[in-house]
Amino acid sequence: MRTYTKAMDIAHHIRTGVSEGTMREAIVVIPDVYPGNNDTECVDSSHGRWETYVSRDVVSWTRQNLRVSDDRRAWATLGYSAGGWCSTMFTVRHPEIWASSVNLAGYFHPMYTRGQQWKTADPASYDLAALVRRNRPDVDMWFFSGGEDKISRDAIRAFSPSVSAPTGLVSNISQSGGHRVALWEAQLDPALTWLGRTSPAFAAVPA
């Protein structure tokens, strides 16, 4: 959580986008899906129903307590590394809730930390390439990988051929750069600009 609020300072990037007219104000909700640094991969498993927690409990709390729109186009996910996987997974598996996803150096199927036991009993249901090929959800995805980040770079190259309309995908691979926060922080402005252009709910409000 501190990475989003400190190192990446997402609030600063949103304020910049608003002041430059590339997007409108947004509410950011950051759920804790890595309790005690356990790698949940945001999936439902025998050690916690993390997908259900976010898609049902966090969404319900947000709707009840914050001034948010019910329009799915006003809901987007964003994450980096494993959080990038979570971001795209939530949007692809729950297009009735989220219409857009920003995935910074993530991947498209669960990748557990070595020795992790919190695994889903149904890994096939989390194969996003198969899901988008079969279901073609009406969602838009933005993806970034550093050119030296082999895992995420190879992941997007394997995933891209599965995407067809109405599913949308914009992918960006830099010439260099590995798996690090500073590289992802630098991509927040273009990612949020894309969100403002892609979703009318995030588009800048005329002065």
N, C-alpha and C positions, 0 to 999 in steps of 0.2 A: 504494500500500500504506500509506503513512504517513497518508493521509487516514482510512483505517479505524481505524488504531491511535492517531492523535493527534487530529485535528480532530473526528472522529465518535466516537472512543473506544468502539468497539463492545463491548469487554470490560466497560466500566463499565455499559453498558445491559443486558448479559446478567446481570451481578451484581445490578443493580437488579431485574430481572424475577424472578430466583431469590429474592431477599430478600422481594419483595412477593407471591410465590406465583403469578405469572402464567406462568412457564415453568420448565423445569429447566436444569441446566448444559448447555453446548454447546461443542463443539470448532469453532473457526473456522480454515479453511484459505484463504489468500489467494494464488492463483496470479498470476504476472506474465504478463499477456497483452498488454501494451503495451511491448514492448522498445524502448528508445531513443525512447519516446513515439510510436512508429509505431502508427497506427490499424488494428489488425488486425480489429476488430469481432468478435473471437473465432471467426471462420469459418475453414474450410479453404480455403487459396488456394495460388497458386504460390509465395508467399513464406512459407510455414509452415502447418502443419496445426494451427491453434490450437484448433479444436473437438475434434479428436482428442486433442490434448495434454491438455486438461482432462478430457474424458469418459473417456479411457482411461488415460493415464499418471498424472495427478494423482489420479484416483480409485483406481487400483491402488496407488499409493504410500501413500495415506491408509489404505486397508484393511490393507495389510501392516505399517504402522509405528505406527498409532494404534489405541487401543481404541475402535472404532466398531462400530455395528450394521450388519448387512446388510439390515435392513428399509428399504425405500425411503422409508417414512414418516419415518424418522429422518434423511433427507437433504434439505436445502433449499438454495436458492441465494438470494443477496442482492447487489444492486448498485445504483449510482446513475449517472445519465446514461447514457453508453455501457455502463457496467457493468450498468445496469438492463436494457438490451437483452440483454446477454450472459446475465444471470440468467434471464430468461424464455425466451430461446432454448434454453438448456441444458435447462431443465425440460420445455418443450414437445417438443423433439426427442429427449429421452432420459428419458421418464417411467418407464422401468425402473430408473433410477438415482435421480432426484429426484422427490419428490411435491409439493413446494411451492416457490414463488418469491416473492420480495419485489423489486419493481421501483420504485425511487425516481427519478421523472422521466426514465424511459427512453423506449423506442419499440418498434416491433414488426416492423421490417425494417431491414437494414443501412443506416446513414447515415454515409458516409465523410467524413473531413476533406478539405477542398479540396486537390486535387493528389495525394491518396493513391493509390498504385498497387497496394497489397496487397489486391486485390479478389477475391472468389470468382468462379469461372467459371459458377456455377449459382445466380444470385440468387433464382430462383423457389423453390428448395428452402428458402430462409430467409424466406419470406413467412409469418409466424406466423399471421396472420388466416386464410389459406387452409389452413394445417395444422390449426388447431384446428377449423375448420369441417368439414374432411374427416375427420380422425382422432378428434376428441373425446377427447383424452387424459385419463386419470383423474388430474388434477393440480389443485391450488388455487393461485391467483395473487392477490397483494395489490399494488395499484398506487397511487402517490401522484404528484400534480402540483401545483405552485404555480399559482394562478389566472392569473398573468401569464406563465407559461411556455408560450408558444404551441405549440412543437413537441411537447412531451409531452402537453399538454392536448388538442390535436387528435388526437394518436396514439391515446390511449385512447378517445376518442369514436368514432373510425373502427374501432377493434379490437373494442370491446364487443359489437356486434351479431353477431359471428362465434361467440361463446361460448355453448355449451349443455351441459347435463349429459351426462356426469359431470364435465366441465371446470367448475371454479369460479373466479369472479372477483369480488373486492371492489375497487372503485375509489374513490379519494378525491381531490377537487380542492378546494384551499383557495380562499377568496375573493380572496386576493391572494398575492403572493410570486412571485419569478422563479426562475431556474435557479442556485441557490446552495447551498453545503454546509450552512450554518447551518439552512436550511429542512429539508433532508433529515435532518440529525442530530436535529432535533426530532420527526421521524416514526419514529425507531427504536423508541421505547417502544411506541407503538400497533401498529407492524408486528410486533414480537416478541410482544406480547400476543396478537395475531391468530394467530401461528404456534403459540403454546402452546395456544390454543383449538381450532385446526383440526387439528393433527397430534397424535395421542396420544403419539407419541415425544418431543415437545417439551413436553408437558403437565407442570405442576408435580408434583413428587413429594410425597405427603402426609408431613407431619412425623411 
